Amino acid sequence: MKAAARWRLDSGIVPLLLDRGANVEEKDRRGWTPLMFAIDQSAHKCVYLARTGKHCERCLDASELVELLLHNGSDIEATTINGTT
């Protein structure tokens, strides 16, 4: 699940993983959850839009992933090993 969020795999894979019981709270070695990766990707795409004035298609993908993860129980208050959210 975290790889799908981090690398923005095909949008169909995340619902499939969720249907098969993927853990939306799985953390990597730094304590990052799939939700954290999705939010990070969404922020990068929105900065691109602000700097260039050009819409980035993946911005929508990351935002939709954030919503999907939240809808499936991701903890918005989760923290990394450094205590950041």
N, C-alpha and C positions, 0 to 999 in steps of 0.2 A: 504494500500500500504506500509506504513512504517513497519508494522509487517512482511509483506512478505519479505522485504529487510533485516530487522533486523534478522529474524530467518531463512532466507534462505529456505523458503517453497518450495515445489515442483516447478520446473522451469516452469511448465505449468500455474501456477496460476498468475504470474506477467503479461504475455501477456493478459490473460483473464481479469484481473483487468484494464489494460490499455484500452482494447477494450470497457469496460463498463464505461469508463470515470473517472477512479481513478485519484486523484490529485497527480502528481509526486512532487509537492512542499509542500505537507502537512508536518507540523513540529510537533515534539513532544514537551513536556513541556520544554525541554532544547534547542529547536530550531533546532534539528537534522532533516534533510530531508531523504527520502529513499536513495538518492544518497550518503549521508554521511555514512549511515549504510552500504551500499554496498561496498564503498571504504574501510571502516574500516575492514569489514570482509575479503576483498581481501588482505589487508595488513597483517592481522593475518595469513592467509594461506600461504602467500609468506615467512613470517618469519619462519614458520614451515619447509618449503622446504629448506630454507637457513641453518637452524640449524641441520636438520636431514638428508638432502640429499634425502629425500623421497618425492615423489610427492603426493600432497593432491588433491583428486578429486574435493573437494569443492572450491579450488582455481579457477578452471575454471568457476564454477558456479557463483562465486562472480564477476569475471571479465566480464562474459557475462551479468550479471545483470547491472553492471555499464554501459556497452555499450548500453543496451536496454533503461535504464533510460535517458541517454544522448540523444539518438536518439528520445526520446519522450518528449524532452523539459526540462529536469531537468537543473536547473541553477547551473553551476559549480562554480559560484561566491557567492552562498548563504552563509550566515553566521549564526552561532548559537547565542543564547542570550548573549554569552560572546564575540562575535565578531570574533570567529575563523571560518576558512573555512574547 
